[in-house]
Amino acid sequence: MQKSVPQPKAFDLSTVGVGLIAAVTALRLTLLWASDADLFFDESQYWLWGQNLDFGYYSKPPLIGWVIRLVTDMSGSDSVVWIRAAAPLCHGAAALALMAAARRLTDAEAALAVGLAYVSLPLIAVGSALISTDTILLPFWCAALLLWLRQLEAPNLRDAAVMGLCLGLGMLAKYAAAYFLLGAGIAALAVPASRLPLRHLALTAVVFAAVIAPNVVWNMAHDFATVSHTADNVDWIRQEAAPRLHFAALAEFLLSQGVVMGPVLFIGFIWAGWHAARHDDPRARWLLCMSLPILALVCAQALLSKAYANWAAMTYPAALLLGVPFLLHRARRLLWVGLGINLCLSLAVACAATQVTQWSIGDRLVLKRYTGRDRAVQEVVDLARDAQLAAIVADSRPVLADLFYYGRDAGLALYAVPHPAKSPHYYAERFPLPAKFEGDVLYVGRAAPCGQADALGPVGQGPGAYADRGLHGFRVPATCWELSR
């Protein structure tokens, strides 16, 4: 992948790119105010992590909680909008870093196309409407790609140190940052021209280790809780028998990648990757090493067990750097068709986010998982107050997440069902019902947890996330779980 000869322009394409990315980011921030989507229970849990700052948590590293806490403290509000506000900003920053990385590889027009391709990805449209660990990781990943390319041109210790910082912060966002190390290692073997000086890599490693050290220490002190939870996603490793192959799941995952990247850009990436593998272009081969192994690994996971569409998200920064310039210079019209399709999909996502409570097929809400949560919690709170109960207990992580966020100002104590053995989630780990608690509590679940339970009525029966969950409220003694053993 060689840089094209610079062409005179009547205007600076880099400035145009920055302006367009800023405009898209501002629009997405504005749309957060127009959205009627409740927090998904993962988002509510991340918010709670921010209220209880630590160097690690049950299922994820800590950075997302820190970021949410920073934004909500600066805004003075714990509203849904401010909890999600970092998402468009992170993706805007990632797009700028990726566009700068593209400029190291190709001409200004192709770099502009890369930046626009990133912000138009359906994956990024969804990620800008919600807050997730992928969203927090992506700007650091894109910055690390940029810094690696800068060092290929002019190695310097400052860039090496900053790259270690970015990779460390990325690891604190999501352990998928380790894919970068995998790709770089494969590239070092397959593409000698992509190697950086050893002393620069050593500095990167030292900074990286220093940044992630607090999380490593936290994991050591908590029986490697986060690492163990992450390993649960590849549960087939622990099976004694040979794992079954799920070809339908693999096909579904691959089809989902055509949606999250957009069908044309995904095909363009595969085409560009095939071309890179057959031609001696070190930069293109390096990009292939930084993308294809990630996709291949997650495909293997889908074949052996299951894989969600976003699990290969770190494939796509390098995939765009490889595929977009390739299409621009070989199939220009096809690229613009692909960007147009992605733009339409992104606009559809934006519109859907403002119509969560309205968009239905028949009498069924299409996005029901993002609505009805606030209302269901209010029903639970009202049930507790009517029954003159001062504490609410639940065992379901989604229910607990909604209670802790939407019931935060209710003045009621909130607890998880105690688990003497291994805690199944963060709430059971940090907020179990105290053994010395006296009196009755309101239990929210599908069935009575013990014989001494009085049914108080259903909750969450209206349209939304809990419509078909069969949740009920029960008055039970705090000793209920001792009695049921």
C-alpha positions, -999 to +999 in steps of 0.1 A: +000+000+000+019+030-013+010+066-008-004+083-039+013+114-053-002+144-035-027+163-056-034+200-053-068+207-037-089+238-034-094+229+002-078+209+029-094+174+030-081+168+065-099+199+077-131+187+059-127+153+076-123+168+110-153+190+104-175+161+092-165+139+121-172+167+146-206+173+130-216+136+132-204+135+168-224+166+177-255+152+160-252+119+179-248+138+212-280+157+203-298+125+195-291+112+230-314+138+243-341+128+219-337+091+227-365+074+247-344+043+254-340+031+290-306+020+301-299-016+292-290-036+324-253-037+314-252+001+311-269+004+345-242-019+360-214+001+345-230+032+361-230+015+395-193+006+390-187+043+387-204+049+420-181+023+436-147+031+421-122+002+421-094-012+401-115-041+388-150-055+388-166-089+386-170-092+348-150-063+332-119-042+338-126-008+354-122+020+329-158+022+317-170+028+353-143+055+357-153+072+325-190+073+334-182+086+369-161+114+353-188+125+329-216+123+355-196+142+381-187+169+355-223+172+344-237+170+379-263+145+367-268+107+367-294+109+339-294+084+310-281+110+286-249+118+306-242+081+313-241+076+275-225+109+266-190+095+264-200+071+236-202+095+207-171+114+219-151+081+221-161+072+185-154+107+173-119+105+188-114+070+173-124+083+138-099+111+140-071+088+151-080+063+123-081+091+097-046+103+109-034+067+107-048+064+071-029+095+062+003+077+070-006+050+045-023+067+016-035+100+002-057+126+018-089+116-001-086+080+010-078+091+045-110+112+045-129+082+032-116+060+060-127+086+086-162+088+071-164+050+067-157+046+105-184+070+116-209+055+092-204+019+103-236+004+116-216-010+145-205+025+155-240+040+150-252+015+176-222+021+198-228+058+198-263+054+211-253+031+240-223+029+264-202-002+262-166-014+268-159-017+231-167+020+227-142+029+255-115+006+240-118+017+203-101+052+206-071+037+224-069+009+198-070+034+169-045+056+186-021+026+190-024+018+153-015+054+145+015+054+169+028+022+154+027+036+119+044+068+131+072+048+146+076+029+113+084+062+097+104+078+125+110+057+157+110+077+189+107+069+225+079+093+232+056+076+207+066+042+221+057+053+256+024+068+245+016+036+226+021+017+258-002+041+276-029+036+250-026-001+250-027-002+288-058+021+290-073-001+263-067-032+284-084-014+313-114-009+290-117-044+278-094-074+277-100-076+239-071-051+238-049-082+240-058-089+203-035-060+195-005-078+210-016-110+191-017-091+157+015-073+163+032-106+172+020-123+140+030-093+120+065-094+135+069-129+122+052-125+088+061-089+079+097-081+090+093-045+077+067-038+103+090-045+132+098-017+157+132-014+175+134-036+205+142-008+229+111+010+218+090-021+222+106-026+257+095+009+267+060+002+254+059-030+274+071-013+306+044+015+303+018-010+294+026-031+324+026-001+347-008+010+335-025-024+339-007-033+372-035-021+395-060-043+377-036-073+378-032-068+416-070-065+420-075-097+401-049-115+422-067-103+454-101-114+440-092-149+428-089-136+392-126-129+391-126-108+359-102-131+341-123-161+351-155-145+339-139-137+306-127-173+302-163-184+307-170-171+272-148-199+258-163-226+280-156-253+254-120-253+265-131-268+298-151-296+282-137-331+285-154-343+254-146-329+219-166-298+213-195-299+188-192-278+157-219-252+152-218-244+115-251-226+117-237-203+144-206-196+123-228-187+093-249-164+115-218-147+129-203-141+095-236-127+083-237-104+113-203-091+104-217-080+070-242-060+090-219-044+116-193-034+090-218-030+061-220-056+033-199-037+007-171-027+031-170-062+045-166-077+010-141-049+002-120-059+033-120-096+022-110-085-013-083-063-001-070-089+023-068-115-006-049-089-026-025-082+003-018-118+008-007-123-028+014-091-032+045-079-015+031-048+002+044-047+039+019-020+051-011-039+036+002-072+051+006-055+085-029-043+084-041-078+074-022-092+105-039-066+127-074-075+115-078-110+100-065-131+130-091-114+153-119-122+129-106-158+125-104-163+162-139-151+168-151-173+139-135-203+156-153-193+188-186-191+169-180-225+154-171-242+187-197-224+210-211-190+204-200-155+195-218-122+195-216-098+166-195-072+185-169-097+197-149-090+165-152-052+168-114-048+170-111-063+135-125-032+118-101-003+125-073-021+105-099-036+081-110-001+072-074+011+068-069-018+044-102-020+026-113+016+021-083+029+002-082-004-018-118+002-029-114+039-035-085+032-060-100+001-077-138+003-074-146+039-065-183+037-072-186+005-052-170+023-022-195+051-024-224+027-027-211+009+004-208+042+023-243+051+012-257+018+025-239+023+058-252+058+061-288+046+056-283+019+082-268+044+106-297+068+101-321+040+107-303+033+140-305+069+150-342+071+142-349+038+160-332+052+191-357+080+193-387+057+187-380+029+211-413+031+229-432+035+196-416+011+170-436-020+171-447-049+148-483-057+157-485-053+195-448-062+201-421-036+206-391-042+184-366-028+209-385-039+240-352-047+259-346-009+260-379+002+274-402-006+303-374-009+328-380+024+346-417+017+348-412-018+362-389-005+389-414+021+399-440-007+402-416-026+425-410+005+446-447+012+449-453-025+459-427-022+486-441+010+500-476-002+500-465-033+519-444-011+542-412-030+534-379-012+536-358-036+516-360-052+482-341-084+473-337-100+438-315-127+423-316-118+386-288-095+374-310-076+350-336-069+377-309-059+402-292-036+377-325-018+370-334-016+407-300-001+416-302+026+389-339+034+385-346+029+422-315+048+434-336+077+449-364+056+463-349+055+498-352+017+500-324-008+508-315-030+478-299-064+481-290-095+461-299-130+472-269-143+492-248-171+476-226-189+501-205-204+473-193-185+442-212-153+435-229-154+401-227-117+395-214-083+408-245-076+429-243-109+448-206-103+453-209-067+466-245-063+479-257-096+494-286-095+519-268-093+553-271-125+574-282-104+604-310-086+586-342-088+605-378-086+594-395-090+561-383-080+526-398-077+492-384-104+469-388-099+431-386-130+410-406-155+390-414-178+419-414-177+456-380-184+470-392-203+501-424-216+517-429-186+539-438-162+510-469-141+504-475-131+468-481-094+465-488-092+428-471-091+394-447-064+383-434-053+349-464-067+330-467-036+307-449-033+273-412-036+275-383-057+288-402-076+315-435-081+296-431-119+293-408-125+323-435-134+348-420-114+376-439-111+409-433-095+442-433-116+474-432-107+510-407-130+526-387-131+559-351-122+556-343-157+568-360-171+537-328-183+521-317-200+552-350-218+555-349-229+518-315-247+522 
